[in-house]
């Protein structure tokens, strides 16, 4: 599928869909609970359904027939040995959570995913399962999927490099069900808002985790997940595409609904970033009463710490092209470990449009650039597809973005929402 996009002026009202990371955790935690849990405003995206399918294979019963409310009959922590290979498809969150959970199952599990998942590193998790007394190995000996796991593991001590919180956070969940306590050591932990979200949602499910200044995490074993009802806030990560699109397109004015600055998500920083760059934004009641963005005003480049928001790097790179001067994205290492090396991928596409960059291993500097239309690759990565689509809204001339269907991985109604606020975007 392709998006064909022309420069646009945006206007109207938009409601951002439910939180992607929260939906993933809600499905997993509800599947482990003793009883019935309810997720209100779940994100009905491809990744969510991949996780639903895998948790169902482990014994949970999940009713997704109502898009506004999912009902989960939990397993009480007693997970089945899966009768099939667990396929995370394109869900990194799903793959990593299931990898840890399979370490609890007294039998063999095989986990895999699509070609991108099969190249995402998982060796720190494999090492952790083995250190806790389980068995895990990569079938190719590369530390990547497919991975075979046999449990059950028990409590103990494990360590992780902090560059990717997705290796550690699943163990905050799984180790609560292990026989024995677990102490987890972290080195220079990035992506801390995701850790805060995990611990906060675990608390709602009755699970206690002690956070010792993000350097150690103590998880008491033999805990029980209790059922819960959780209303998912709108997804700040998804909000960045229409928020920034509005801010950088001339004459635009859009009010966004469903967002809450009291949320855990690191991407709520989009609002402050835009304000710091000179954008005109009106926030009512911490966003709960709406966030209105006026577009086309001059913006200036700033330095942005991306340690807590690695998924934001592609859209922030687009923002940097519009801003006068230079915008420096720092601590971007985690974004290189996602579906693609996202700093590299977005740089390649924006350079086709005339953007100018300087890049190091941990920084991306974007210089003010006048963009022109081009034929762009989405790199089979939802965040590259959507960021490139936003760039096309301010380019001179028409642009095409391929792999457009991948936007549904995290933002299933991206095309419909952007069209509803008058983006000149066609789907082929």
C-alpha positions in Angstrom: 0.0 0.0 0.0 1.1 3.6 -0.7 0.2 7.0 0.7 0.2 9.8 -1.9 0.5 13.1 0.0 0.4 16.8 -1.0 1.1 19.9 1.2 -1.8 20.6 3.4 -3.4 22.9 5.9 -5.0 21.0 8.8 -8.1 21.9 10.8 -10.8 20.4 13.0 -11.1 18.1 16.0 -9.3 14.7 16.5 -9.4 12.0 19.2 -6.1 10.0 19.6 -6.7 6.2 20.0 -5.8 4.3 23.1 -2.3 3.7 24.5 -0.3 1.0 22.7 2.1 0.1 25.5 -0.7 0.2 28.1 -2.9 -2.1 26.0 -0.1 -4.6 25.7 0.6 -4.6 29.4 -3.1 -4.7 30.2 -3.6 -7.8 28.0 -0.7 -9.6 29.6 -1.5 -8.7 33.2 -5.2 -9.5 32.8 -4.2 -12.9 31.3 -2.2 -13.6 34.5 -4.9 -12.5 36.9 -7.2 -14.7 39.0 -10.6 -13.7 37.6 -12.0 -11.3 35.0 -10.3 -8.0 34.0 -11.6 -5.3 31.7 -9.6 -3.0 29.4 -11.5 0.1 28.4 -10.4 2.1 25.3 -7.9 -0.5 24.1 -5.8 0.1 21.1 -7.2 -2.2 18.4 -3.9 -2.4 16.4 -2.0 -5.3 14.9 0.4 -5.6 17.8 -2.4 -5.8 20.3 -4.0 -8.7 18.5 -0.7 -10.5 18.2 -0.4 -10.4 22.0 -4.0 -11.5 22.4 -3.3 -14.5 20.2 -0.2 -15.5 22.1 -1.8 -15.1 25.6 -4.8 -17.1 24.4 -2.4 -19.9 23.4 -1.2 -19.9 27.0 -4.7 -20.4 28.3 -6.3 -16.9 28.7 -9.8 -16.3 27.3 -10.0 -12.8 25.7 -13.1 -11.3 24.2 -12.2 -8.5 21.7 -15.6 -8.3 20.0 -16.3 -4.9 21.5 -13.6 -2.3 20.3 -14.4 -0.1 23.3 -14.0 -2.8 25.9 -12.0 -6.0 26.0 -12.9 -8.7 28.6 -10.1 -11.0 29.8 -10.6 -14.3 31.7 -7.2 -14.8 33.4 -5.2 -18.0 34.0 -4.4 -17.3 37.6 -0.8 -17.5 36.6 -1.0 -21.1 35.5 0.1 -20.9 31.9 -0.3 -23.8 29.4 2.5 -25.3 27.5 1.7 -23.8 24.0 0.5 -26.3 21.4 1.9 -24.2 18.6 4.8 -21.8 17.9 4.1 -18.4 19.5 4.3 -15.8 16.7 4.7 -12.2 17.9 4.4 -11.1 14.2 5.8 -7.5 14.4 5.3 -6.9 18.1 8.5 -6.3 20.0 6.7 -5.7 23.2 4.8 -9.0 22.7 7.8 -11.0 21.9 9.8 -9.8 24.9 7.0 -10.2 27.4 6.2 -13.7 26.2 9.8 -14.7 26.2 10.0 -14.0 29.9 6.6 -15.6 30.7 7.5 -18.8 28.9 10.3 -19.1 31.4 7.6 -19.9 34.0 6.1 -22.8 32.0 7.2 -26.3 32.9 7.6 -27.4 29.3 9.1 -26.2 26.0 7.9 -23.1 24.2 9.1 -21.7 20.8 8.8 -18.0 20.1 9.3 -16.2 16.8 8.1 -13.2 14.8 8.3 -11.6 11.5 11.7 -10.9 9.8 12.2 -7.7 11.9 11.6 -9.5 15.2 14.0 -12.2 14.1 16.8 -9.7 14.0 16.0 -7.8 17.2 18.5 -8.7 20.0 17.2 -10.9 22.8 20.5 -12.3 24.3 20.2 -10.4 27.6 16.8 -12.0 28.2 18.1 -15.5 27.2 21.0 -15.1 29.6 18.6 -14.0 32.4 16.3 -17.0 31.9 19.3 -19.3 32.1 20.7 -17.5 35.2 17.3 -18.0 37.0 17.4 -21.8 36.4 15.4 -22.0 33.2 16.6 -23.0 29.8 16.7 -20.7 26.7 18.6 -20.6 23.5 18.4 -19.0 20.1 17.9 -21.6 17.4 20.5 -19.8 15.2 22.9 -19.1 18.0 22.6 -15.3 17.3 20.7 -14.2 20.4 17.6 -13.5 18.2 14.4 -15.3 17.4 13.4 -18.0 17.0 14.0 -18.8 20.7 13.3 -22.0 22.5 12.5 -21.7 26.2 11.9 -24.3 29.0 10.9 -23.5 32.5 10.2 -23.0 35.2 12.8 -20.5 36.4 13.1 -19.4 40.0 14.1 -16.3 41.8 17.7 -15.1 41.9 19.8 -12.2 40.6 20.0 -11.0 37.0 21.5 -8.0 35.3 20.7 -6.0 32.2 22.3 -3.3 30.1 20.1 -0.2 30.3 20.0 0.7 26.6 16.7 -1.2 26.1 14.1 -1.3 28.9 12.1 -4.0 26.9 14.6 -6.6 28.0 14.1 -5.9 31.7 10.5 -4.9 32.2 9.0 -8.3 31.3 10.9 -9.8 34.2 9.2 -7.3 36.6 6.0 -9.2 35.7 7.2 -12.8 35.3 9.4 -12.9 38.4 6.4 -11.9 40.6 5.1 -15.4 39.8 8.4 -17.2 40.2 9.2 -19.4 43.2 11.6 -17.1 45.1 12.5 -13.4 45.2 14.4 -11.7 42.4 16.9 -8.9 42.4 17.4 -7.2 39.0 20.4 -5.0 38.4 20.4 -2.3 35.7 23.2 -0.2 34.2 22.4 3.3 33.0 18.7 2.6 32.4 17.0 4.5 29.5 13.3 4.5 28.6 12.4 5.1 32.3 8.8 6.2 31.5 8.1 2.7 30.2 9.4 1.2 33.4 7.2 3.6 35.4 4.2 2.6 33.4 5.0 -1.1 33.9 5.4 -0.7 37.7 2.3 1.5 37.9 0.1 -1.0 36.0 1.5 -3.9 38.0 0.4 -2.1 41.2 -3.1 -1.9 39.8 -3.0 -5.7 39.3 -1.8 -6.2 42.9 1.9 -6.8 42.2 4.6 -5.1 44.2 7.9 -4.0 42.7 10.5 -2.1 44.6 12.4 0.4 42.4 15.7 1.3 43.9 16.6 4.5 42.0 16.4 2.6 38.6 19.6 0.8 39.5 18.0 -2.2 41.2 14.5 -3.7 41.2 13.4 -6.1 43.8 10.5 -8.4 42.9 9.0 -10.6 45.6 8.1 -14.1 44.3 4.9 -16.1 44.7 2.7 -13.1 44.2 -0.8 -13.3 42.7 -2.2 -11.0 40.0 -5.7 -9.7 40.9 -8.3 -8.8 38.3 -8.8 -5.1 37.4 -10.6 -2.6 35.3 -8.3 -0.2 33.5 -9.3 2.8 31.4 -6.5 3.3 28.9 -5.6 6.9 28.1 -4.9 8.1 24.6 -1.5 7.2 23.2 1.0 10.1 23.5 3.3 8.3 21.1 0.7 8.3 18.4 -0.3 11.9 19.2 3.1 13.2 18.0 2.3 12.7 14.3 -0.8 14.9 14.1 0.4 17.3 16.8 3.6 18.0 15.0 1.9 17.9 11.6 -0.4 20.7 12.8 2.4 22.8 14.3 4.5 22.8 11.1 1.8 23.3 8.5 0.8 26.8 7.6 -2.5 28.1 8.8 -3.4 24.9 10.6 -5.6 24.7 13.7 -6.6 21.4 15.3 -7.9 20.5 18.8 -6.9 17.1 20.1 -8.9 15.1 22.6 -8.2 12.1 24.9 -4.7 13.1 26.0 -3.7 13.6 29.7 -0.4 15.1 30.8 -0.7 13.1 34.0 0.0 9.9 32.0 3.2 7.9 32.5 4.2 8.1 28.8 7.4 9.9 28.1 6.0 11.2 24.8 3.8 13.7 26.7 7.0 15.7 26.4 5.8 16.6 22.9 3.8 19.4 24.3 6.7 21.0 26.2 9.1 20.4 23.3 6.8 22.3 20.9 6.4 25.1 23.4 10.1 25.3 23.9 10.6 25.6 20.1 8.0 28.5 20.0 4.8 26.7 18.9 1.4 28.1 19.9 -0.4 25.4 22.0 -3.3 25.8 24.4 -3.7 23.0 27.0 -7.0 22.8 29.0 -7.0 20.9 32.3 -3.8 19.0 31.7 -5.1 18.0 28.2 -8.2 16.4 29.5 -10.2 19.4 28.2 -8.4 19.4 24.9 -5.1 20.5 23.4 -5.3 23.1 20.6 -2.3 23.6 18.2 -1.9 26.5 15.9 0.3 25.8 12.9 2.8 27.7 10.8 4.4 29.8 13.4 8.2 30.1 13.3 10.0 27.5 15.4 13.6 27.4 16.5 15.9 24.4 17.0 16.7 23.1 20.5 18.4 20.1 22.2 16.1 17.2 23.0 17.0 14.3 25.3 15.4 11.2 23.8 16.5 8.8 26.5 12.9 8.3 27.7 11.3 8.7 24.2 13.2 6.6 21.7 10.2 6.0 19.5 9.8 9.8 19.0 13.1 10.1 17.1 11.6 9.9 13.6 8.9 12.5 14.1 11.3 14.8 16.0 13.6 14.6 13.0 10.8 15.9 10.8 10.2 18.7 13.4 13.8 19.6 13.2 13.7 20.0 9.4 11.0 22.7 9.9 12.7 24.6 12.8 15.1 27.4 12.1 18.7 26.6 13.1 19.7 23.2 14.3 17.8 20.6 16.4 19.9 18.1 18.3 18.4 14.7 19.4 20.6 13.2 22.2 20.7 9.8 23.8 19.1 8.1 20.8 20.8 4.7 21.2 17.6 2.8 22.1 15.9 3.9 18.8 18.5 1.9 16.9 17.2 -1.4 18.4 13.6 -1.2 17.3 12.0 -2.5 14.1 14.7 -0.7 12.2 17.6 1.5 13.2 15.2 4.4 13.2 17.7 7.2 13.2 19.3 5.8 10.1 16.0 5.0 8.5 14.4 8.4 8.9 17.7 10.1 7.9 17.7 8.2 4.6 14.2 9.2 3.8 14.4 12.8 4.7 17.7 13.2 2.8 15.7 12.1 -0.3 13.6 15.2 0.4 16.6 17.5 0.8 17.1 17.4 4.6 20.6 18.0 6.1 21.9 16.0 9.0 24.9 15.3 11.2 24.9 11.9 13.0 26.9 10.1 15.7 26.2 6.8 17.5 24.1 8.6 20.1 23.0 11.9 18.5 21.2 13.1 15.4 21.5 16.8 14.5 18.9 18.1 12.0 19.5 21.4 10.2 16.7 23.6 9.0 15.9 22.2 5.5 13.4 23.0 2.8 11.9 19.7 1.8 10.7 18.7 -1.7 8.4 15.8 -2.7 10.0 12.4 -3.2 9.2 8.7 -3.3 9.9 7.4 0.2 10.3 4.0 1.8 8.5 3.1 5.0 11.1 0.5 5.8 8.3 -1.8 7.0 8.3 0.3 10.1 5.1 2.1 11.3 7.0 5.0 12.8 9.0 5.7 9.7 5.8 5.5 7.6 4.0 8.0 9.7 6.9 10.4 10.2 7.6 10.4 6.5 4.0 11.1 5.8 4.1 14.1 8.1 7.2 15.4 6.3 5.3 15.1 3.0 2.7 17.6 4.3 5.3 20.4 4.3 7.3 19.4 1.2 7.2 21.2 -2.1 5.3 18.9 -4.5 3.8 15.5 -4.1 5.3 12.6 -2.2 4.7 8.8 -2.1 5.3 6.7 1.0 5.3 2.9 0.5 4.7 0.2 3.2 1.8 2.5 4.3 -0.2 -0.5 5.7 2.4 -0.7 8.5 0.9 2.4 10.2 -1.7 0.0 11.5 0.9 -1.6 13.8 0.5 1.2 16.3 -2.1 3.7 14.9 -4.8 1.7 13.1 -6.8 4.8 12.1 -3.8 7.0 11.1 -5.1 7.5 7.6 -8.7 8.2 8.7 -7.6 10.6 11.4 -5.3 12.6 9.2 -7.9 12.7 6.4 -10.5 13.9 9.0 -8.4 17.0 9.8 -8.0 17.8 6.0 -4.6 16.3 5.3 -4.3 15.8 1.5 -3.5 12.1 1.7 -4.7 9.3 -0.5 -4.3 5.6 0.0 -3.4 3.4 -3.0 
